[in-house]
């Protein structure tokens, strides 16, 4: 089985469709035309606002009574699971550090304002990549100075190379 995840351009898919007779290919995409010629299509609906808000609050105790700020944040992040997960981790870290829920939300939204994450067109890969980069930048801002130094040191590794966990532990 060959899994090709998050394909945005049909041209990027073509080299992977040359599998042998016993090869099954699973393609995930948000763009119908990318996989239009597939033998079987399975549609997975976009996350609802309620589901996105639940993802943002799933580890917050006690559960917030008012989901309105989380619904707004979910919409701001395009209800995209990766971005929601990064935002949820940021909220949790601020809460663990002693911030109030309102303060953590305000800080996150302020950081998003500064980093420029706004509503974006999920059909455009450049905007999608920039939105993820900006959301990760918001998360990195939570690191202490010495943690930021360690994070930067990890950038010495080449792209798309398996890195032994021991090497990462040693640098961290």
N, C-alpha and C positions, 0 to 999 in steps of 0.2 A: 504494500500500500504506500502510495506517495501522497503526502498531504501538502497542499500549496495554499498557504493561509494569507488572507487579506490582499487579494489581487485587485489592483485598481486599473490595470492597463492590459487589454487582451494580448498585446505584443509580448508582454512579460511572461505570459502563460505558455505561449507556443513551444518554446524549447522543452518544456516538461511533459508535453503530450505525446512523446515518442516512446512511451513505455512498452514493454513486451506484452505478449498475449495474456499472461497471468498477472499483470499489473493493474491494480485498481487505483484510480486517482480521485482524491477528495479535494475540491476547490472551495474555499470560502471567499466571498466577495460581497460588497455592498452595492455593486453595480451589475444589474441584470445582464446587460450586453456582454459582459466578460465571460459569463458561463452559459450564454444562450444556446449553444450547441451541445450542451451536456445531455447525456442519455436520461438522467434523472435529476430533477430539481427539487430541493427541499427548502421551502421558504421559512425563515425564522424572523418573526416580527421584531421591529425595533422595540427597545425597552420603553415601557410606559413611564410617565412622570412619577407615578406612585412607586414603581419598582426601583427607579433611580434614587428616589428619596430614601427608600428602605435600604438600599445599598450604602448610602451615605451615613445612615444612622444605625446600621446593624450591630456595631460594637460599642455604641454609646450607651452607658448606663448612668442614671435611669433614662429610659426612652423619652425623647422630647415629646411633649404634648402637642406643640405647634410645628407642623411639618412645612409650613409656608416658606421659611427661609431655605430649607433643604430642597424644596421643589424649585425655587428660583435658582439655586446654585446648580441643580441638576440640569435645568434648561440652559443655563449659562455655559455649562460644559458639554452641551450637545447630547446629554444622556449617554455618553460614550463610556462603556465600562472601565477601560483603562484609566481615563481621566478621573472618573468618579472614585476609583480605588485609590489613586494618588491623593485626591482631595480628602478622602476619608482618613487616610493614614496621617495626613497633615493635621486634620482636626484632632485625631486621637493623640498625637504627639503633643499638641498644645494643651489639651486637657490633662494629659499625664504630667505636664510641666506646671500645672496649677492654674491655668487660664480657665475662665468661665466659658460655657458653651457660646454665649453671645459674643464674648471677646474673641474666641477662636474663630467663629464665623466671620466676624468683622475683619480680623487680621487676614484670614484667607482671601476674602473678597478684595481687601486693599492690595494684597500681594498680586492677585490676579489683575487688578486695575493697572498696577505698575508694570507687570510683565506683559500686558497686552493681550491676554486671552479673552477673546470676545466671541460672540456667535460667529461661526464659520461654516463654510460650505463643505460638508463632509464628502462631497463628490470630487473635490479638488485635492489631490495628494499633497501639494505644496502647503496648502493651508492646514491640512490635517497634521502634517509633520511639524509645522510651526506651532500649532496648538499643543501638541504633545511636548515639544521642547520647552515651551513656556510653562506648562504645568509642572514639568520636572524641575525647572528652575525655581518655581515657588517652593517645592519640596526641599530642594538643596539649601534654600535660605534658612531652613530650620536647623541646619548643622552648626555645631560650635566651630570656632576657628580652626582648631586642630583636626576636627572631623572633615572640614572642608579641604584642608591640606591633604589628608589621606585620600579623599575622594578624587582630587586632582591627580595625585600620584598614580591612581589606578588607570588613568588615561594613557599610560605608556604602552598598554597592550594593543596589538594590532586588531583591526576590525575583523569581525567574523572568525575569530580564532577561539577554540576552547581553552579556557584558562583554568589551570589546576586550582582547586579551592585552597590548597596550602599556600600557594603564591599570593592569593588575595588576602588570606589571613595574615601572612607575614607582613605585607605592606600595610594592612589596616592596623 
